[in-house]
Amino acid sequence: MKVKELIELLQTLPQDSDVVVAGYEGGVQDIKEATVCEVNCNVHNEWYYGAHEVIDEYHTRTDDTKPAVLIE
Protein backbone atom coordinates (compact mmCIF):
# COMPACT_ATOMS: atom_id res chain seq x y z
CA MET A 1 0.00 0.00 0.00
CA LYS A 2 1.25 3.47 -0.84
CA VAL A 3 0.85 6.58 1.36
CA LYS A 4 -1.58 8.07 -1.17
CA GLU A 5 -3.81 4.98 -0.98
CA LEU A 6 -3.75 5.00 2.82
CA ILE A 7 -4.65 8.70 2.97
CA GLU A 8 -7.53 8.18 0.53
CA LEU A 9 -8.84 5.28 2.60
CA LEU A 10 -8.49 7.13 5.91
CA GLN A 11 -10.32 10.17 4.53
CA THR A 12 -13.45 8.02 4.12
CA LEU A 13 -13.62 7.32 7.86
CA PRO A 14 -14.64 9.42 10.86
CA GLN A 15 -11.53 11.07 12.32
CA ASP A 16 -12.06 9.43 15.71
CA SER A 17 -11.95 5.88 14.24
CA ASP A 18 -9.41 3.48 15.72
CA VAL A 19 -6.51 2.11 13.67
CA VAL A 20 -5.52 -1.47 14.53
CA VAL A 21 -3.04 -4.11 13.35
CA ALA A 22 -3.29 -7.88 13.34
CA GLY A 23 -2.30 -9.59 16.59
CA TYR A 24 0.47 -12.17 16.67
CA GLU A 25 -1.73 -15.27 16.86
CA GLY A 26 -5.13 -13.70 16.23
CA GLY A 27 -7.34 -10.79 17.12
CA VAL A 28 -6.27 -7.19 16.57
CA GLN A 29 -4.45 -4.61 18.68
CA ASP A 30 -4.16 -0.82 18.78
CA ILE A 31 -1.34 0.94 16.97
CA LYS A 32 1.06 2.57 19.41
CA GLU A 33 2.99 4.73 16.92
CA ALA A 34 3.84 5.30 13.28
CA THR A 35 7.42 6.04 12.26
CA VAL A 36 8.93 7.01 8.92
CA CYS A 37 11.77 4.62 8.07
CA GLU A 38 13.59 2.97 5.19
CA VAL A 39 13.23 -0.71 4.31
CA ASN A 40 15.15 -3.23 2.27
CA CYS A 41 12.53 -4.89 0.08
CA ASN A 42 11.96 -8.62 -0.39
CA VAL A 43 14.83 -9.89 1.74
CA HIS A 44 12.99 -12.66 3.63
CA ASN A 45 11.31 -15.75 2.20
CA GLU A 46 10.43 -17.56 5.44
CA TRP A 47 6.69 -17.50 6.28
CA TYR A 48 7.39 -16.35 9.85
CA TYR A 49 9.22 -13.15 8.75
CA GLY A 50 7.80 -10.14 7.01
CA ALA A 51 9.10 -9.82 3.43
CA HIS A 52 10.96 -6.57 4.13
CA GLU A 53 13.54 -5.45 6.72
CA VAL A 54 13.79 -2.04 8.42
CA ILE A 55 17.20 -0.45 8.01
CA ASP A 56 18.73 0.07 11.44
CA GLU A 57 22.07 -0.40 13.21
CA TYR A 58 21.97 -4.12 12.30
CA HIS A 59 20.71 -3.88 8.68
CA THR A 60 22.36 -1.75 5.99
CA ARG A 61 20.91 -0.46 2.73
CA THR A 62 20.67 -2.73 -0.32
CA ASP A 63 19.98 -1.94 -3.96
CA ASP A 64 16.25 -2.37 -3.27
CA THR A 65 15.70 0.20 -0.50
CA LYS A 66 12.72 2.52 -0.22
CA PRO A 67 10.98 4.76 2.33
CA ALA A 68 8.09 3.37 4.33
CA VAL A 69 5.95 4.01 7.38
CA LEU A 70 6.39 1.50 10.21
CA ILE A 71 3.22 1.08 12.25
CA GLU A 72 3.62 -0.48 15.68
Long-range contacts (C-beta under 8 A, 24 or more apart in sequence): 3-69, 6-69, 19-71, 21-71, 21-72, 31-71, 31-72, 32-72, 33-71, 33-72, 34-69, 34-70, 34-71, 34-72, 35-69, 35-70, 35-72, 36-67, 36-68, 36-69, 36-70, 37-67, 37-68, 37-69, 37-70, 38-65, 38-66, 38-67, 38-68, 39-65, 39-66, 39-67, 39-68, 40-64, 40-65, 41-65, 41-66
